[in-house]
Amino acid sequence: MRFLLVVSGKPCHKDYEIIDLSEDRKDSLVCRLKSNGFDNLGRSGATGAYMDRSNYVVICGGTGGDYCQNALVRSECLLMDSTIGTMMDPIQMANPRRNAASTVMSDGTLWISGGLAFNSMKLDSSEFIDSISGSARPGPDLPMSIQGHCVLALDSSSLMLIGAGINSDETRIWTMETNWTQGPKLIQGRLDATCGVIKDLVFGYHLVAIAGGREGSDPLKSMESWTINLLDPPSGNFSGSANSLIHAIVDAASVVLPNKSAMIVAGGQKETGSTDWIFWIQCSNGVLEHDLTKIRELSTERYDSVAMLVPDNLVECAVL
């Protein structure tokens, strides 16, 4: 899939953007979704993904309505059928939640964890969103109330929470057999970071990559990684990268390419203000690197957005 969809976000964005990620497309190409279902959506702090088993675009929770003044934390998951480009009936979550984290599971469901409720209370619950049946069901209780974290599917039966615990340098791993156990420790505590499972371009092994975020109120430009090793208990800790981001990045949207060769990061907050950058993070020879040859730009600076890759048939483009 060559199109990156970035939806809503702050400050007060009620639009979306489509970016053609093709190597040869850096001209003035204007792309729109064929459906108008996401026009004037106005969500910040939502989460979601493209679900390839159902061919649905799913966006859940977040702050909706006039979030510049009278914010409402949403409980619905919006569904767009990419095969016909129309909006379907929404799925209602058990809890309204914003600033939650989600990941697509091997069974095609979207696992949503934690976040903040309407009263800004941190949640310790999770839910599975099944876009095929149009239903939500409870997921495993989290080991703590949490927001500003990352959640990743390590394999078909294991999940990782990053930025968990009393300290934001802790991780937890969940499996059906062991429930929640202590995971590898981060070098640096961080919340609101960018995370993904990618593969080393030289050796081919899979690793957890984490970049940016904040420690307390201090934005971070460092990166670190952990080679996935699901022994009991998991072995090794995160290791730092000799490379760092050009600038700190917090509350960015991100998505991993289907072949796991890179993680694409869009928007976010930097040391001062927000950014319109789109850039690639990849790993080569065990070292995370910020690929400066593939930098693109959003049409407007934004953070707290949702990003995903969507199929070509959902998009129509024209060259200015």
Number of C-alpha atoms within 10 A of each C-alpha: 13 15 19 20 25 23 29 27 29 21 15 16 21 20 15 23 18 25 23 22 16 10 8 7 10 13 9 9 13 14 17 17 21 15 17 13 15 19 14 13 17 22 33 29 27 27 28 26 21 22 24 13 12 16 18 23 25 22 22 30 30 33 25 22 18 13 19 13 8 9 15 19 25 22 22 19 24 21 25 24 18 24 12 12 18 15 17 14 11 18 20 19 22 14 20 21 33 31 26 27 25 24 20 20 19 12 10 16 21 24 25 25 28 28 28 24 21 17 9 11 13 20 22 17 20 23 21 22 25 19 26 13 10 14 15 19 13 14 14 16 16 19 16 14 18 25 23 24 25 25 25 21 21 20 15 10 13 18 21 23 24 29 26 27 16 10 12 20 19 20 22 21 23 21 14 10 8 10 15 20 15 16 21 21 19 21 15 20 17 28 26 25 27 26 27 26 24 25 23 20 17 10 11 15 12 20 21 20 25 25 28 28 30 22 16 10 8 12 22 23 20 20 28 23 25 21 20 18 14 13 8 8 12 14 13 14 16 20 18 18 17 11 14 18 18 11 15 20 28 27 27 29 26 26 23 21 18 11 8 18 20 26 25 23 22 31 28 30 23 21 14 9 10 20 22 17 18 20 21 22 23 21 25 14 10 20 17 23 18 20 14 12 8 14 14 17 15 17 12 13 19 28 29 26 27 26 28 24 25 23 17 14 12 19 18 13 15 9 8 7
